[in-house]
Amino acid sequence: MSSDVDRPRRLYRSTNDRIVSGLCGGLADYMRIDAAWVRLALVLAVLLGMGAPILLYLIGWVVIPGNPQPSDLSPNRLHRSSRERMIAGVCGGLAETYGVDPTLVRLGMALLLVACGVAVPLYLTAWLILPLQDQPPGQSLIER
């Protein structure tokens, strides 16, 4: 008898969790993490002046095949909150996903802003790549 654990995992581009090519969604599925973390890491690497992620993304788009079977999406995915929002719902969505008070997440963002000024680019990036709470995956501001 063979189970999913016995079969080797394959890296595919996602066909149901995609913004551009599905590469970040596929990497996230392979690593069993939320695709928003992979997208955020890619955007931050590009913003920090590293040109290699763009080249690697384009190569991956060409080389990695699309997934023939849609993957199951986690019900507790990162999202922007439609209930706990002050600006765009990013902090509220993080709080709902991880089960913490939204005020603590907002305080953390304020500390990041004061300490190193990185909170604004992080927040704006999350606003662009995270879907609103009741939207299907891949329905971020970028796609509208």
N, C-alpha and C positions, 0 to 999 in steps of 0.2 A: 504494500500500500504506500502510495506516495502522497505527501502533503505539501503545502506551500512552503514549509520550512526546508524541505529536502531539495526543492528545485532552486537552482541558482537564480538570483535576481538579475534582471536585465535593465539597462539604462535606456529609456525611451523618452522622446519629447511627449509631453502631455497633450492629449486631444481635447480634454474637457476643463483644464485649468491653465488657460493661456491668456497672455496679454498680447505678445507679439508672435513668437514661434512655438511656445509651449516648453522651451528649454528649462526655464526656472521651475516650472511646475513639475517637469519630469525629474529634474535633479532632486527636488524636494520629496517627491514620491519615492525615489530610490533611497534617499537618506532617512525617510520617514519623519520629516519635519514639515512645518507649514511653509508653503511656497512664498509667503510674504517675507520670511526671513532670508530666503535665497535672493529674492528680488531686492530687498533692502541692502544686502551685502554687495550685490552687483552695482547698484546705484551709488553706494558709498565709495566703492573702489574706483568707479569712473570719476566721481566728484573729487576724490583725492588726487587726481591727476595720473592715475595709472591707465595707460592706453591698452594694455594687454587684455583686460576683461572684454573689451569690445571686439577685439580680434578673436579671442577664444569663443565668445558668444556666436559670432558669425560662422566660425569653423564648426562649432557644435550644431548649429542650425542645419548645416549641410550634411554633416557626417552622422549624426544621431537620428535614427529613424523614428517616425511617429508611432505611438502606442496603438497596436491593433485593437486592444480592449480598453475601454475607459476605466480609469482607476476609481476606487471608492474614495470619496472626499470626507474628511473628518467633520463631524457635526460641530465641533468646537474650534472652528478656524478663526484666525485673526480677522478682525473686521472693524469698521467704524461703527460706533453705536448710534442708533437712532433715538434712544431714550436718554442716555447719559452724555449729552453733548453740550459743550459750551461754544466751541468754534466749529470744528468739523467732525467731532466724535472720535478722534484718534485715541485720546487718553481713556475715554469711557469704554471704547472697544477693547483696549488692552486690559483694563480692569475687569471687564466681563469675561474675557477669555481666561484670565488667570485667577479669577475669583477674589480680587482684592478691592479695596475701596478706591474709587476713581480719584479722590482727593490725594491719595498717596502717589498715584501715577502722575498727577498734575504737579505735585510738589517735586517729584523726581525730575520732571521736565524743566521746572523752574531752576532747580539746582544745576542741571546741565547747561542751561542758558547762562547763568551767572558764572559758573566755573570755567566753561570753555567756549560758550557761544554756539555749541553744536546742536542745540535743541531746535532751533528754527529750521535748518535744513532737514533734520530728521523728521520733524512734524510735517513739513511740506511734502517730503518724499512719501511718508506714510499716507498722507491725505490722497496722493495720486495713485498709490498702488493697492491700497486696501479697499475692498468692496464695502458698501454700506451693509448694515446688518442683515437685511432681508433680501439682498441681491444675490443672484447666483455667482459662483466663482468666475473671476475674469471680468466682472462688470465694475471696473474701477473708473475713476474720472478720466483716465487716459483713453478709454474706449468710447466715451460718450462724445 
